[in-house]
Amino acid sequence: MTIMQQSSRAQDRTLGVWFQHIQQGMVKLPRFQRFEAWDRGRITSFLNTIINNLPVGVTLALDVAGVEKFESRYVATAEPKGPGTVTQHLLDGQQRLTAFWRAMHNNYEFETFFVYLPAFDSAAGKAEGDAEVRCVPRWVNKNSFRMPRWAEEPEQCFQRGLLPVSLLRPGDINAEVDTWMNRATGALKPARTDPDAFAKYEAYTATRDKLKTEITTLRERVTHFNLPYLSLPADTKKDVALQVFINMNTNGKPLSLYDIIVAEVESVAEQSLHALEASLNSKCPKAARFGSVSDLILSTSALLQEKLPNARGMIEMDKKQLLQNWPKLERGLERMAALLESEGVFDEARLPTKAVLPVIAAAYERIPDDGDFLAKSEKLLRRYLWSSFFSDRYENSAPTRAFADFKALKGLLGNPGFTDADLAAVPALNRQDFPLADVDALLVAGWPKAAGIEARAVLAVTHYLGAVDFADNRKASFDSIQKREYHHVFPDALLSEASIPSFLALNCALITWKTNRMIGRKDPLEYLQERVQWADEVVVRERLKSHLISFDRLAAAHYAGLQGEVLKIKLAQDFDRFLRARAELVVAAMKQLAEGQTPSLDTLWNAAEMDSAAVASGSAA
């Protein structure tokens, strides 16, 4: 029988049989399958399809006879108690069967699924209507109780007309059903001394019988629901099975490029890329701070094979070579993360451009662990990093330009005797083609919370210099900035009165709030004082300096009693002076960083004060 003949005829299988096969470990998932992806809405919809006995699409399985062709894993939360004999790998249908299995055990952390039976809803007055599945979101409160508490109480669930979906689980669970029913309806059972006890008991019995009938009907419907499947025979070649897997998934819910490459690695190398990724995450935990580790794996691996770090280059990669390069990849990503952290770039949210990540990680292939050349090489990478942040090198065609920069950097790193005269070979370091930003360019850089390269670069400079928190005096670090927020130095409410844009990188500082947010229109210094409740002006003056913010510029910005055109003119002048003074400091730091130097706050501020004094002297003359 050919594969086409086999796959053209769907075979019936009830959910009761699927359940049993999963329970016994007979059905497993190839490791290249993506993990659970359905949200509560899709799970609810699928369960409603089942209890209403509506048709669903077929699944796809690869028969297993003897040794499994692929590394595999069990359906989530379905690992059997003892060793089982695997008879099928599920190639398509994972989301449906995982949702079914987990809902039948109601073991989701943040959801509990119920069947709503209108006839038993005490608030609905015994309304008529069809049964439907409903999801109740769950959470844990500060006392470690799973909320809402009523979702754990059969009596309260029953009063709402809710029956746990787990009671529809296939198999012999009559004792579990009876226990739930006893607890759910116990309050309806009359005492012998109750007035009209006999009539009440009859009503109680009728309710129980009706409920039992509903449960039995739903259980039968679930157990005998048909979820058909197509199967590939056990002797199907791995590459054919993988191609069918890719085609089936692409035609349904598109796979990511990573999913496809995972499958290809499985095919040619018989190793699990998911397992390697998990190991990489544990060895290089900081790499994940800068974005998707799977994306970093693919883009860096492409460069290590001198391929473009885009979809085409990744697909063209030699998958066996990818695995052979894995130690280089791990080392490169770990050292890339360390270099960025040392330069004050701590995470993806503050990263000016992702284009530099694979370039730096792959470049470490040519860099030793110690010695003079290590220092020289990392200085080169720092120059590349900051030049990329403060030029328009990666505004367009980032993968192509990253590839060109990597090739040039690799060439330099292959020649320990390279000099500054050789740097222009790296396009990002060629100042004629890609000049660094100037003061005017930085003045219009937008809010750094958005994905603007220069805007985030301004923020990165302050983090490099320490960016001491106004309130708690902690220097910028990965941990500390997670608790900070983007703060307007000149308040938005104040600038709005004069129709002046406030969402500019130079008007932003990342600090911790100490007071409420409803402060409104205030002078900058007063606004800042109320925000962080400082007590010592000298201390705060120094903390502001670490953000390249002049205390004196803020202290001079007073607008009490001003309004209309007068306010607009003075505010515009003060704001422009503040922005320019800060931009000049950023540019001074930028120039040193782009040369691989290590600027300090003292040298930057001393130079700025000398320039101000020279300007003042010239004006006086």
PERA-V135282 format. One record per pair of residues at least 4 apart in sequence whose ideal C-beta (glycine too) atoms are under 8 Angstrom apart, sorted by the first residue. I is the first residue (numbers start at 1). J is the second residue. Records with the same first field share a line. If there is no record, write none. Layout:
I=J ; J
This chain:
1=5 ; 6 ; 233
2=6
3=7 ; 232 ; 233 ; 236 ; 240 ; 244
4=8
5=9
6=230 ; 231 ; 232 ; 233
7=60 ; 230 ; 231 ; 232 ; 244
9=230
10=58 ; 228 ; 229 ; 230
11=228 ; 229 ; 230 ; 231
12=226 ; 228
13=17 ; 18 ; 226 ; 227 ; 228 ; 229
14=18 ; 223 ; 224 ; 225 ; 226 ; 227
15=19 ; 50 ; 100 ; 170 ; 222 ; 223 ; 224 ; 225 ; 226 ; 227
16=20 ; 170 ; 171 ; 222 ; 223 ; 224
17=21
18=22 ; 27 ; 97 ; 100 ; 227
19=23 ; 100 ; 101 ; 104 ; 169 ; 170 ; 171
20=24 ; 170 ; 171
21=26 ; 27 ; 87 ; 88
22=26 ; 27 ; 74 ; 75 ; 78 ; 97 ; 101
23=78 ; 80
24=80 ; 84
25=74 ; 78 ; 79 ; 80 ; 83 ; 84 ; 85 ; 86
26=84 ; 85 ; 86 ; 87 ; 88
27=61 ; 75 ; 86 ; 87 ; 88 ; 89 ; 90 ; 97
28=68 ; 72 ; 73 ; 74 ; 75 ; 86 ; 88 ; 89 ; 90
29=33 ; 72 ; 73 ; 74 ; 75 ; 89 ; 90 ; 94
30=62 ; 70 ; 71 ; 72 ; 89 ; 90 ; 91 ; 245 ; 266
31=70 ; 71 ; 72 ; 73 ; 262 ; 266 ; 272 ; 274 ; 275
32=70 ; 242 ; 245 ; 259 ; 262 ; 263 ; 265 ; 266 ; 272 ; 273 ; 274
33=90 ; 91 ; 94
34=94 ; 255 ; 256 ; 259
35=76
36=76 ; 95 ; 98
37=95 ; 253
38=42 ; 43 ; 46 ; 95 ; 98 ; 99
39=43
40=44 ; 111 ; 135 ; 137
41=45 ; 135
42=46 ; 95 ; 99
43=47 ; 99 ; 103 ; 111 ; 113 ; 135
44=48 ; 113 ; 133 ; 134 ; 135
45=49
46=50 ; 56 ; 96 ; 99 ; 100
47=51 ; 99 ; 100 ; 103 ; 113 ; 133 ; 165
48=52 ; 132 ; 133
49=54 ; 56
50=100 ; 221 ; 222 ; 225
51=115 ; 131 ; 132 ; 133 ; 168 ; 218 ; 221 ; 222
52=130
53=221 ; 225
56=96 ; 227
58=93 ; 227 ; 228 ; 229 ; 230
59=90 ; 92 ; 93 ; 96 ; 97 ; 227 ; 228 ; 229 ; 230
60=90 ; 91 ; 92 ; 93 ; 229 ; 230 ; 231 ; 232 ; 244 ; 245 ; 248
61=88 ; 89 ; 90 ; 91 ; 93 ; 229 ; 230 ; 231 ; 232
62=69 ; 88 ; 89 ; 91 ; 231 ; 232 ; 234 ; 236 ; 241
63=87 ; 88 ; 231 ; 232 ; 233 ; 234 ; 236
64=68 ; 69 ; 86 ; 87 ; 88 ; 89 ; 234
65=87 ; 234 ; 235
66=234
68=72 ; 86 ; 89
69=89 ; 238 ; 241
70=89 ; 238 ; 241 ; 266
71=266 ; 270 ; 271 ; 272 ; 275
72=86 ; 89
74=78 ; 79 ; 80
75=90 ; 94 ; 97 ; 98 ; 101
76=98 ; 101 ; 102
77=101 ; 102 ; 105 ; 107
78=101
80=84
88=231
90=94 ; 97
91=232 ; 241 ; 244 ; 245 ; 248
92=245 ; 248 ; 249 ; 252
93=97 ; 227 ; 229
94=98
95=99
96=100 ; 227
97=101 ; 227
98=102
99=103
100=104
101=105
102=106 ; 107 ; 108
103=108 ; 113 ; 165 ; 166
104=165 ; 166 ; 168 ; 169 ; 170 ; 222
105=166 ; 169
106=112 ; 113 ; 164 ; 165 ; 166
108=112 ; 113 ; 138
109=138
110=137 ; 138 ; 139
111=135 ; 136 ; 137 ; 138
112=135 ; 136 ; 138 ; 151 ; 164
113=133 ; 134 ; 135 ; 136 ; 164 ; 165 ; 166
114=133 ; 134 ; 135 ; 136 ; 157 ; 162 ; 163 ; 164 ; 165
115=131 ; 132 ; 133 ; 134 ; 162 ; 163 ; 164 ; 165 ; 168 ; 218
116=121 ; 131 ; 132 ; 133 ; 134 ; 161 ; 162 ; 163
117=121 ; 131 ; 161 ; 162 ; 163 ; 211 ; 214
118=124 ; 127 ; 128 ; 129 ; 130 ; 131 ; 161
119=126 ; 127 ; 128 ; 129 ; 161 ; 210 ; 214
120=126 ; 158 ; 161 ; 207 ; 211
121=126 ; 127 ; 159 ; 160 ; 161
122=159 ; 160 ; 161
123=159 ; 160
124=161
131=214 ; 218
133=165
134=162
136=148 ; 151 ; 162
138=146 ; 147 ; 148 ; 151
139=146 ; 147
140=144 ; 145 ; 146 ; 147
141=145 ; 147
145=149
146=151 ; 152
149=153
150=156 ; 157 ; 160
151=157
153=157 ; 183
154=158 ; 180 ; 181 ; 183 ; 184
155=159 ; 183 ; 184 ; 185 ; 186 ; 187
156=160
157=162 ; 163 ; 164 ; 184
158=162 ; 163 ; 184 ; 185 ; 211
163=167 ; 214 ; 215 ; 218
164=180
167=173 ; 176 ; 177 ; 180 ; 215 ; 219
168=215 ; 218 ; 219 ; 222
169=173 ; 222
170=219 ; 222 ; 223
173=177
174=178
175=179
176=180
177=181 ; 212 ; 215
178=182
179=183
180=184
181=185 ; 208 ; 211 ; 212 ; 215
182=186
184=211
185=189 ; 204 ; 207 ; 208 ; 211
188=200 ; 203 ; 204 ; 207
189=201 ; 204
190=194 ; 196 ; 197 ; 200 ; 201 ; 204
191=197
192=197
193=197
194=200
196=200
197=201
198=202
199=203
200=204
201=205
202=206
203=207
204=208
205=209
206=210
207=211
208=212
209=213
210=214
211=215
212=216
213=217
214=218
215=219
216=220
217=221
218=222
219=223
220=224
221=225
232=236 ; 240 ; 241 ; 244
236=240 ; 241
237=241
238=242 ; 266 ; 267
239=243 ; 267
240=244
241=245
242=246 ; 263 ; 264 ; 266 ; 267
243=247
244=248
245=249 ; 263
246=250 ; 255 ; 260 ; 263
247=251
248=252
249=253 ; 254 ; 255 ; 259
250=254 ; 255
255=259 ; 260
256=260 ; 294
257=261 ; 298 ; 311 ; 314 ; 315
258=262 ; 294 ; 295 ; 297 ; 298
259=263
260=264 ; 315
261=265 ; 273 ; 298 ; 314 ; 315 ; 317 ; 319 ; 322
262=266 ; 272 ; 273 ; 274
263=267
264=268 ; 319
265=269 ; 271 ; 272 ; 273 ; 319 ; 322 ; 323
266=270 ; 271 ; 272 ; 273
267=319
268=319 ; 320
269=319 ; 320 ; 323
271=275 ; 276 ; 323
272=276
273=277 ; 297
274=278
275=279
276=280 ; 323 ; 326
277=281 ; 293 ; 294 ; 297
278=282
279=283
280=284 ; 287 ; 293 ; 297 ; 329 ; 330 ; 333
281=285 ; 287 ; 288 ; 293
283=330 ; 334
284=288 ; 330 ; 333 ; 334 ; 337
286=290 ; 334 ; 337 ; 338 ; 341 ; 478
287=293 ; 296 ; 333 ; 334 ; 336 ; 337
288=293
289=337 ; 346 ; 347 ; 348 ; 478
290=296 ; 336 ; 337 ; 340 ; 347 ; 348 ; 351 ; 354 ; 357
291=295 ; 296 ; 348 ; 351 ; 354 ; 357
292=296
293=297
294=298
295=299
296=300 ; 333 ; 357 ; 358 ; 361
297=301 ; 329 ; 333
298=302 ; 309 ; 314
299=303 ; 309 ; 314 ; 357 ; 358 ; 399
300=304 ; 309 ; 329 ; 332 ; 333 ; 357 ; 358 ; 361 ; 362
301=305 ; 314 ; 317 ; 322 ; 325 ; 329
302=307 ; 308 ; 309 ; 310 ; 313 ; 314 ; 317 ; 358
303=307 ; 309 ; 358 ; 359 ; 361 ; 362 ; 402 ; 403 ; 406
304=325 ; 328 ; 329 ; 332 ; 362 ; 365
305=317 ; 318 ; 321 ; 322 ; 325
306=407
307=312 ; 313 ; 314 ; 316 ; 317 ; 403
308=312 ; 313 ; 399 ; 400 ; 403
309=313 ; 314 ; 358 ; 399 ; 402 ; 403
310=314 ; 399 ; 400
311=315
312=316
313=317 ; 399 ; 403
317=321 ; 322
318=322
319=323
320=324
321=325
322=326
325=329
326=330
327=331
328=332 ; 364 ; 365
329=333 ; 361
330=334
331=335 ; 364
332=336 ; 360 ; 361 ; 362 ; 363 ; 364 ; 365
333=337 ; 361
334=338
335=339 ; 361 ; 364 ; 367
336=340 ; 357 ; 360 ; 361 ; 364
337=341
338=342
339=343 ; 360 ; 378 ; 381 ; 382 ; 385
340=345 ; 346 ; 351 ; 360 ; 385
341=345 ; 346 ; 478
343=382 ; 385 ; 386 ; 460 ; 464 ; 593
344=460 ; 461 ; 462 ; 463 ; 464 ; 465 ; 467 ; 476
345=350 ; 351 ; 352 ; 460 ; 463
346=350 ; 463 ; 476 ; 477 ; 478 ; 481
347=351 ; 478 ; 481
348=354
349=449
350=448 ; 456 ; 459 ; 460 ; 463 ; 481
351=357 ; 456
352=388 ; 389 ; 453 ; 454 ; 456 ; 457 ; 460
353=388 ; 389 ; 394 ; 398 ; 453
354=398
355=359 ; 388 ; 394 ; 398 ; 399 ; 401 ; 402
356=360 ; 384 ; 385 ; 388 ; 394 ; 402
357=361
358=362 ; 402 ; 406
359=363 ; 384 ; 402 ; 405 ; 406 ; 409
360=364 ; 381 ; 384 ; 385
362=406 ; 410
363=367 ; 377 ; 381 ; 406 ; 409 ; 410 ; 413
365=410
366=377 ; 410 ; 413 ; 414
367=373 ; 374 ; 377 ; 378 ; 413
368=373 ; 374 ; 377
369=374
370=374
371=375
372=376
373=377 ; 416
374=378
375=379
376=380 ; 416
377=381 ; 413
378=382
379=383 ; 596
380=384 ; 409 ; 412 ; 413 ; 418 ; 423 ; 596
381=385 ; 409
382=386 ; 593 ; 596
383=387 ; 423 ; 429 ; 594 ; 595 ; 596
384=388 ; 405 ; 409 ; 426 ; 428 ; 429
385=389
386=390 ; 457 ; 590 ; 593 ; 594
387=391 ; 393 ; 428 ; 429 ; 434 ; 436 ; 594
388=393 ; 394 ; 405 ; 428
389=453 ; 454 ; 456 ; 457 ; 460
390=436 ; 437 ; 454 ; 457 ; 590 ; 594
391=428 ; 434 ; 435 ; 436 ; 437
392=434 ; 453
393=401 ; 405 ; 427 ; 428 ; 434
394=398 ; 401 ; 402 ; 453
395=453
397=401
398=402
399=403
400=404
401=405 ; 427 ; 428
402=406
403=407
404=408 ; 427
405=409 ; 426 ; 427 ; 428
406=410
407=411
408=412 ; 425 ; 426 ; 427
409=413 ; 426
410=414
411=415 ; 425
412=418 ; 422 ; 423 ; 425 ; 426
413=418
415=422
418=422 ; 423
423=429
424=429 ; 430 ; 431 ; 432
425=430
426=430
427=433 ; 434
428=434
430=434
431=435 ; 436
436=590 ; 591 ; 594
437=441 ; 442 ; 445 ; 454 ; 457 ; 587 ; 590
438=442 ; 587
439=443 ; 580 ; 583 ; 584 ; 587
440=444
441=445 ; 454
442=454 ; 458 ; 505 ; 506 ; 583 ; 586 ; 587
443=504 ; 506 ; 579 ; 580 ; 583
444=504
445=452 ; 454 ; 455 ; 457 ; 458 ; 504 ; 505 ; 506
446=450 ; 452 ; 455 ; 503 ; 504 ; 505
447=452 ; 455 ; 486 ; 503 ; 504 ; 505 ; 508
448=452 ; 455 ; 456 ; 458 ; 459 ; 486 ; 505 ; 508
449=486
450=455
451=456
452=456 ; 505
453=457
454=458 ; 505
455=459 ; 505
456=460 ; 505
457=461 ; 590
458=462 ; 505 ; 506 ; 508 ; 586
459=463 ; 505 ; 508 ; 510
460=464
461=465 ; 548 ; 586 ; 589 ; 590 ; 593
462=466 ; 467 ; 476 ; 509 ; 510 ; 546 ; 547 ; 548
463=467 ; 476 ; 481 ; 510
464=589 ; 593 ; 599
465=546 ; 547 ; 548 ; 589 ; 599 ; 600 ; 601 ; 604
466=475 ; 476 ; 546 ; 601
467=475 ; 476 ; 509 ; 510 ; 546 ; 547
468=473 ; 474 ; 475 ; 476 ; 542 ; 543 ; 546 ; 547
469=473 ; 474 ; 475 ; 476 ; 480 ; 484 ; 511 ; 512 ; 543
470=509 ; 511 ; 512 ; 528 ; 531 ; 532 ; 534 ; 540 ; 543 ; 544
471=511 ; 512 ; 513 ; 514 ; 532 ; 533 ; 534
472=512
473=539 ; 543
474=480
475=480 ; 546
476=480 ; 481 ; 510
477=481
478=482
479=483
480=484
481=510
483=512
484=510 ; 511 ; 512
485=510 ; 511 ; 512 ; 513
486=508 ; 509 ; 510
487=508 ; 509 ; 510 ; 511 ; 513 ; 531
488=492 ; 495 ; 502 ; 507 ; 508
489=507 ; 508 ; 509 ; 524 ; 528 ; 549 ; 554 ; 578
490=494 ; 495 ; 502 ; 507 ; 524 ; 557 ; 575 ; 578
491=495 ; 502 ; 519 ; 520 ; 521 ; 522 ; 524 ; 527
492=496 ; 502 ; 503
493=497 ; 520 ; 521 ; 522
494=498 ; 521 ; 522 ; 523 ; 524 ; 527 ; 559 ; 571
495=500 ; 501 ; 502 ; 571 ; 575
496=500 ; 502
497=521 ; 563 ; 567 ; 568 ; 571
498=567 ; 568 ; 571 ; 572
499=568
500=568 ; 571 ; 572 ; 575
502=507
503=507 ; 508
504=508 ; 579
506=578 ; 579 ; 582 ; 583 ; 586
507=575 ; 579
509=547 ; 549
511=531 ; 532
512=532
513=517 ; 531 ; 532
514=531 ; 532 ; 533
515=519 ; 530 ; 531 ; 532 ; 533
519=527 ; 530 ; 531
522=526 ; 527 ; 530
523=527 ; 557 ; 558 ; 559 ; 560
524=528 ; 554 ; 557 ; 578
525=529 ; 551 ; 554 ; 555 ; 557
526=530
527=531
528=532 ; 554
529=533 ; 534
532=540
534=539 ; 540
536=540
537=541 ; 551
538=542
539=543
540=544 ; 551
541=545 ; 551
542=546
543=547
544=549 ; 550 ; 551 ; 554
545=549 ; 550 ; 551 ; 601 ; 605
546=601
548=582 ; 585 ; 586 ; 589 ; 604
549=553 ; 554 ; 582
550=554 ; 578 ; 581 ; 582
551=555
552=556
553=557 ; 574 ; 577 ; 578 ; 581
554=578
556=574
557=571 ; 574 ; 575 ; 578
559=567 ; 570 ; 571
562=566 ; 567 ; 570 ; 571
563=567
564=568
565=569
566=570
567=571
568=572
569=573
570=574
571=575
572=576
573=577
574=578
575=579
576=580
577=581
578=582
579=583
580=584
581=585 ; 608
582=586
583=587
584=588 ; 608 ; 611
585=589 ; 604 ; 605 ; 608
586=590
587=591
588=592 ; 599 ; 604 ; 607 ; 608
589=593 ; 599 ; 604
590=594
591=595
592=597 ; 598 ; 599
593=597 ; 599
599=603 ; 604
600=604
601=605
602=606
603=607
604=608
605=609
606=610
607=611
608=612
609=613
610=614
611=615
612=616
613=617
614=618
615=619
616=620
617=621
